[in-house]
Amino acid sequence: MKVQFYDKVDDKLLKFAVIISKSNGKWVFCKHKERDTYEVPPGNR
C-alpha cells in the first residue's frame, strides 16, 4: 500500500481520508471505551 500526504485536496476527489496527529514527537491515539483497542480519534474533516 502506498501512503501519500497532501496539503490541499478538492473535497469531490475524496472517497475517504485518515487524519492523524503528532504531538511532542508522539502519535495521538484514543483508547476505545467499548473495545480494548487504541484508535485514531474520530471526527470530520
PyMOL Python script that loads the backbone (N, CA, C, O; Angstrom):
from pymol import cmd

cmd.read_pdbstr("""\
ATOM      1  N   MET A   1       0.843  -1.172   0.000  1.00  0.00           N
ATOM      2  CA  MET A   1       0.000   0.000   0.000  1.00  0.00           C
ATOM      3  C   MET A   1       0.890   1.237   0.000  1.00  0.00           C
ATOM      4  O   MET A   1       1.884   1.295   0.724  1.00  0.00           O
ATOM      5  N   LYS A   2       0.535   2.210  -0.801  1.00  0.00           N
ATOM      6  CA  LYS A   2       1.281   3.454  -0.887  1.00  0.00           C
ATOM      7  C   LYS A   2       0.551   4.538  -0.091  1.00  0.00           C
ATOM      8  O   LYS A   2      -0.656   4.720  -0.251  1.00  0.00           O
ATOM      9  N   VAL A   3       1.275   5.251   0.756  1.00  0.00           N
ATOM     10  CA  VAL A   3       0.701   6.340   1.544  1.00  0.00           C
ATOM     11  C   VAL A   3       1.207   7.652   0.969  1.00  0.00           C
ATOM     12  O   VAL A   3       2.405   7.824   0.744  1.00  0.00           O
ATOM     13  N   GLN A   4       0.278   8.582   0.731  1.00  0.00           N
ATOM     14  CA  GLN A   4       0.653   9.889   0.196  1.00  0.00           C
ATOM     15  C   GLN A   4       0.134  10.976   1.132  1.00  0.00           C
ATOM     16  O   GLN A   4      -0.919  10.820   1.749  1.00  0.00           O
ATOM     17  N   PHE A   5       0.872  12.068   1.233  1.00  0.00           N
ATOM     18  CA  PHE A   5       0.484  13.201   2.054  1.00  0.00           C
ATOM     19  C   PHE A   5       0.228  14.403   1.151  1.00  0.00           C
ATOM     20  O   PHE A   5       0.989  14.661   0.218  1.00  0.00           O
ATOM     21  N   TYR A   6      -0.848  15.133   1.432  1.00  0.00           N
ATOM     22  CA  TYR A   6      -1.234  16.303   0.649  1.00  0.00           C
ATOM     23  C   TYR A   6      -1.528  17.467   1.586  1.00  0.00           C
ATOM     24  O   TYR A   6      -2.040  17.268   2.688  1.00  0.00           O
ATOM     25  N   ASP A   7      -1.208  18.671   1.153  1.00  0.00           N
ATOM     26  CA  ASP A   7      -1.564  19.854   1.928  1.00  0.00           C
ATOM     27  C   ASP A   7      -2.994  20.292   1.633  1.00  0.00           C
ATOM     28  O   ASP A   7      -3.697  20.750   2.534  1.00  0.00           O
ATOM     29  N   LYS A   8      -3.432  20.156   0.376  1.00  0.00           N
ATOM     30  CA  LYS A   8      -4.782  20.547  -0.019  1.00  0.00           C
ATOM     31  C   LYS A   8      -5.329  19.542  -1.026  1.00  0.00           C
ATOM     32  O   LYS A   8      -4.604  19.080  -1.907  1.00  0.00           O
ATOM     33  N   VAL A   9      -6.622  19.202  -0.892  1.00  0.00           N
ATOM     34  CA  VAL A   9      -7.282  18.287  -1.816  1.00  0.00           C
ATOM     35  C   VAL A   9      -8.706  18.777  -2.029  1.00  0.00           C
ATOM     36  O   VAL A   9      -9.378  19.171  -1.075  1.00  0.00           O
ATOM     37  N   ASP A  10      -9.174  18.755  -3.283  1.00  0.00           N
ATOM     38  CA  ASP A  10     -10.553  19.112  -3.585  1.00  0.00           C
ATOM     39  C   ASP A  10     -11.477  18.049  -2.994  1.00  0.00           C
ATOM     40  O   ASP A  10     -11.299  16.860  -3.260  1.00  0.00           O
ATOM     41  N   ASP A  11     -12.470  18.469  -2.188  1.00  0.00           N
ATOM     42  CA  ASP A  11     -13.363  17.531  -1.494  1.00  0.00           C
ATOM     43  C   ASP A  11     -14.030  16.524  -2.423  1.00  0.00           C
ATOM     44  O   ASP A  11     -14.226  15.373  -2.032  1.00  0.00           O
ATOM     45  N   LYS A  12     -14.383  16.925  -3.644  1.00  0.00           N
ATOM     46  CA  LYS A  12     -15.086  15.998  -4.542  1.00  0.00           C
ATOM     47  C   LYS A  12     -14.189  14.850  -5.022  1.00  0.00           C
ATOM     48  O   LYS A  12     -14.698  13.868  -5.562  1.00  0.00           O
ATOM     49  N   LEU A  13     -12.890  14.951  -4.839  1.00  0.00           N
ATOM     50  CA  LEU A  13     -11.966  13.883  -5.221  1.00  0.00           C
ATOM     51  C   LEU A  13     -11.789  12.834  -4.112  1.00  0.00           C
ATOM     52  O   LEU A  13     -11.232  11.764  -4.354  1.00  0.00           O
ATOM     53  N   LEU A  14     -12.261  13.139  -2.905  1.00  0.00           N
ATOM     54  CA  LEU A  14     -12.047  12.244  -1.769  1.00  0.00           C
ATOM     55  C   LEU A  14     -13.096  11.140  -1.682  1.00  0.00           C
ATOM     56  O   LEU A  14     -14.292  11.388  -1.837  1.00  0.00           O
ATOM     57  N   LYS A  15     -12.634   9.931  -1.436  1.00  0.00           N
ATOM     58  CA  LYS A  15     -13.520   8.821  -1.081  1.00  0.00           C
ATOM     59  C   LYS A  15     -13.492   8.669   0.433  1.00  0.00           C
ATOM     60  O   LYS A  15     -14.523   8.402   1.050  1.00  0.00           O
ATOM     61  N   PHE A  16     -12.323   8.838   1.030  1.00  0.00           N
ATOM     62  CA  PHE A  16     -12.154   8.837   2.478  1.00  0.00           C
ATOM     63  C   PHE A  16     -10.834   9.507   2.793  1.00  0.00           C
ATOM     64  O   PHE A  16      -9.991   9.682   1.913  1.00  0.00           O
ATOM     65  N   ALA A  17     -10.657   9.878   4.033  1.00  0.00           N
ATOM     66  CA  ALA A  17      -9.397  10.476   4.478  1.00  0.00           C
ATOM     67  C   ALA A  17      -9.096   9.970   5.884  1.00  0.00           C
ATOM     68  O   ALA A  17     -10.003   9.773   6.693  1.00  0.00           O
ATOM     69  N   VAL A  18      -7.834   9.765   6.158  1.00  0.00           N
ATOM     70  CA  VAL A  18      -7.389   9.425   7.507  1.00  0.00           C
ATOM     71  C   VAL A  18      -6.498  10.576   7.945  1.00  0.00           C
ATOM     72  O   VAL A  18      -5.475  10.869   7.327  1.00  0.00           O
ATOM     73  N   ILE A  19      -6.908  11.212   9.015  1.00  0.00           N
ATOM     74  CA  ILE A  19      -6.172  12.365   9.516  1.00  0.00           C
ATOM     75  C   ILE A  19      -5.660  12.010  10.903  1.00  0.00           C
ATOM     76  O   ILE A  19      -6.445  11.730  11.809  1.00  0.00           O
ATOM     77  N   ILE A  20      -4.329  12.024  11.068  1.00  0.00           N
ATOM     78  CA  ILE A  20      -3.741  11.688  12.361  1.00  0.00           C
ATOM     79  C   ILE A  20      -2.895  12.856  12.840  1.00  0.00           C
ATOM     80  O   ILE A  20      -2.523  13.730  12.057  1.00  0.00           O
ATOM     81  N   SER A  21      -2.598  12.864  14.116  1.00  0.00           N
ATOM     82  CA  SER A  21      -1.877  13.989  14.699  1.00  0.00           C
ATOM     83  C   SER A  21      -0.664  13.491  15.478  1.00  0.00           C
ATOM     84  O   SER A  21      -0.666  12.407  16.062  1.00  0.00           O
ATOM     85  N   LYS A  22       0.361  14.320  15.463  1.00  0.00           N
ATOM     86  CA  LYS A  22       1.562  14.051  16.227  1.00  0.00           C
ATOM     87  C   LYS A  22       1.765  15.230  17.172  1.00  0.00           C
ATOM     88  O   LYS A  22       1.713  16.383  16.742  1.00  0.00           O
ATOM     89  N   SER A  23       1.997  14.953  18.463  1.00  0.00           N
ATOM     90  CA  SER A  23       2.192  15.996  19.455  1.00  0.00           C
ATOM     91  C   SER A  23       3.419  15.671  20.294  1.00  0.00           C
ATOM     92  O   SER A  23       3.540  14.568  20.827  1.00  0.00           O
ATOM     93  N   ASN A  24       4.310  16.613  20.407  1.00  0.00           N
ATOM     94  CA  ASN A  24       5.564  16.412  21.155  1.00  0.00           C
ATOM     95  C   ASN A  24       6.305  15.164  20.703  1.00  0.00           C
ATOM     96  O   ASN A  24       6.877  14.441  21.518  1.00  0.00           O
ATOM     97  N   GLY A  25       6.289  14.913  19.387  1.00  0.00           N
ATOM     98  CA  GLY A  25       7.010  13.780  18.826  1.00  0.00           C
ATOM     99  C   GLY A  25       6.321  12.434  18.978  1.00  0.00           C
ATOM    100  O   GLY A  25       6.903  11.402  18.646  1.00  0.00           O
ATOM    101  N   LYS A  26       5.068  12.429  19.483  1.00  0.00           N
ATOM    102  CA  LYS A  26       4.339  11.171  19.676  1.00  0.00           C
ATOM    103  C   LYS A  26       3.019  11.213  18.924  1.00  0.00           C
ATOM    104  O   LYS A  26       2.388  12.266  18.839  1.00  0.00           O
ATOM    105  N   TRP A  27       2.593  10.069  18.374  1.00  0.00           N
ATOM    106  CA  TRP A  27       1.317   9.975  17.668  1.00  0.00           C
ATOM    107  C   TRP A  27       0.169   9.979  18.669  1.00  0.00           C
ATOM    108  O   TRP A  27       0.296   9.434  19.765  1.00  0.00           O
ATOM    109  N   VAL A  28      -0.952  10.595  18.294  1.00  0.00           N
ATOM    110  CA  VAL A  28      -2.117  10.704  19.172  1.00  0.00           C
ATOM    111  C   VAL A  28      -3.118   9.593  18.848  1.00  0.00           C
ATOM    112  O   VAL A  28      -3.595   9.484  17.719  1.00  0.00           O
ATOM    113  N   PHE A  29      -3.432   8.766  19.859  1.00  0.00           N
ATOM    114  CA  PHE A  29      -4.442   7.709  19.757  1.00  0.00           C
ATOM    115  C   PHE A  29      -5.347   7.794  20.976  1.00  0.00           C
ATOM    116  O   PHE A  29      -4.947   8.330  22.010  1.00  0.00           O
ATOM    117  N   CYS A  30      -6.557   7.274  20.865  1.00  0.00           N
ATOM    118  CA  CYS A  30      -7.513   7.224  21.972  1.00  0.00           C
ATOM    119  C   CYS A  30      -7.861   5.775  22.257  1.00  0.00           C
ATOM    120  O   CYS A  30      -7.968   4.961  21.340  1.00  0.00           O
ATOM    121  N   LYS A  31      -8.040   5.454  23.543  1.00  0.00           N
ATOM    122  CA  LYS A  31      -8.488   4.112  23.903  1.00  0.00           C
ATOM    123  C   LYS A  31     -10.005   4.062  23.718  1.00  0.00           C
ATOM    124  O   LYS A  31     -10.735   4.886  24.269  1.00  0.00           O
ATOM    125  N   HIS A  32     -10.467   3.088  22.941  1.00  0.00           N
ATOM    126  CA  HIS A  32     -11.898   2.942  22.672  1.00  0.00           C
ATOM    127  C   HIS A  32     -12.600   2.475  23.942  1.00  0.00           C
ATOM    128  O   HIS A  32     -12.134   1.552  24.610  1.00  0.00           O
ATOM    129  N   LYS A  33     -13.736   3.119  24.279  1.00  0.00           N
ATOM    130  CA  LYS A  33     -14.406   2.802  25.543  1.00  0.00           C
ATOM    131  C   LYS A  33     -15.133   1.459  25.542  1.00  0.00           C
ATOM    132  O   LYS A  33     -15.427   0.919  26.609  1.00  0.00           O
ATOM    133  N   GLU A  34     -15.430   0.907  24.353  1.00  0.00           N
ATOM    134  CA  GLU A  34     -16.148  -0.375  24.286  1.00  0.00           C
ATOM    135  C   GLU A  34     -15.270  -1.541  23.821  1.00  0.00           C
ATOM    136  O   GLU A  34     -15.695  -2.695  23.863  1.00  0.00           O
ATOM    137  N   ARG A  35     -14.067  -1.243  23.386  1.00  0.00           N
ATOM    138  CA  ARG A  35     -13.138  -2.289  22.937  1.00  0.00           C
ATOM    139  C   ARG A  35     -11.805  -2.092  23.650  1.00  0.00           C
ATOM    140  O   ARG A  35     -11.554  -1.043  24.244  1.00  0.00           O
ATOM    141  N   ASP A  36     -10.980  -3.084  23.586  1.00  0.00           N
ATOM    142  CA  ASP A  36      -9.658  -2.992  24.201  1.00  0.00           C
ATOM    143  C   ASP A  36      -8.626  -2.604  23.138  1.00  0.00           C
ATOM    144  O   ASP A  36      -7.607  -3.273  22.966  1.00  0.00           O
ATOM    145  N   THR A  37      -8.916  -1.503  22.428  1.00  0.00           N
ATOM    146  CA  THR A  37      -8.032  -1.066  21.340  1.00  0.00           C
ATOM    147  C   THR A  37      -7.758   0.427  21.440  1.00  0.00           C
ATOM    148  O   THR A  37      -8.528   1.184  22.032  1.00  0.00           O
ATOM    149  N   TYR A  38      -6.647   0.826  20.848  1.00  0.00           N
ATOM    150  CA  TYR A  38      -6.321   2.243  20.706  1.00  0.00           C
ATOM    151  C   TYR A  38      -6.539   2.602  19.244  1.00  0.00           C
ATOM    152  O   TYR A  38      -6.137   1.858  18.349  1.00  0.00           O
ATOM    153  N   GLU A  39      -7.172   3.740  19.004  1.00  0.00           N
ATOM    154  CA  GLU A  39      -7.567   4.116  17.648  1.00  0.00           C
ATOM    155  C   GLU A  39      -7.300   5.594  17.403  1.00  0.00           C
ATOM    156  O   GLU A  39      -7.078   6.364  18.338  1.00  0.00           O
ATOM    157  N   VAL A  40      -7.325   5.972  16.137  1.00  0.00           N
ATOM    158  CA  VAL A  40      -7.201   7.370  15.762  1.00  0.00           C
ATOM    159  C   VAL A  40      -8.467   8.084  16.238  1.00  0.00           C
ATOM    160  O   VAL A  40      -9.562   7.558  16.037  1.00  0.00           O
ATOM    161  N   PRO A  41      -8.359   9.257  16.859  1.00  0.00           N
ATOM    162  CA  PRO A  41      -9.564   9.958  17.313  1.00  0.00           C
ATOM    163  C   PRO A  41     -10.531  10.204  16.162  1.00  0.00           C
ATOM    164  O   PRO A  41     -10.108  10.626  15.086  1.00  0.00           O
ATOM    165  N   PRO A  42     -11.826   9.946  16.369  1.00  0.00           N
ATOM    166  CA  PRO A  42     -12.799  10.136  15.298  1.00  0.00           C
ATOM    167  C   PRO A  42     -13.135  11.607  15.100  1.00  0.00           C
ATOM    168  O   PRO A  42     -12.871  12.444  15.963  1.00  0.00           O
ATOM    169  N   GLY A  43     -13.720  11.903  13.952  1.00  0.00           N
ATOM    170  CA  GLY A  43     -14.144  13.272  13.679  1.00  0.00           C
ATOM    171  C   GLY A  43     -14.436  13.467  12.210  1.00  0.00           C
ATOM    172  O   GLY A  43     -14.417  12.521  11.422  1.00  0.00           O
ATOM    173  N   ASN A  44     -14.700  14.679  11.864  1.00  0.00           N
ATOM    174  CA  ASN A  44     -14.989  15.041  10.476  1.00  0.00           C
ATOM    175  C   ASN A  44     -13.974  16.046   9.975  1.00  0.00           C
ATOM    176  O   ASN A  44     -13.390  16.798  10.755  1.00  0.00           O
ATOM    177  N   ARG A  45     -13.770  16.054   8.684  1.00  0.00           N
ATOM    178  CA  ARG A  45     -12.835  16.978   8.066  1.00  0.00           C
ATOM    179  C   ARG A  45     -13.390  18.363   8.107  1.00  0.00           C
ATOM    180  O   ARG A  45     -12.749  19.300   7.632  1.00  0.00           O
TER     181      ARG A  45
END
""", "prot")
cmd.dss("prot")
cmd.show_as("cartoon", "prot")
cmd.util.cbc("prot")
cmd.orient("prot")
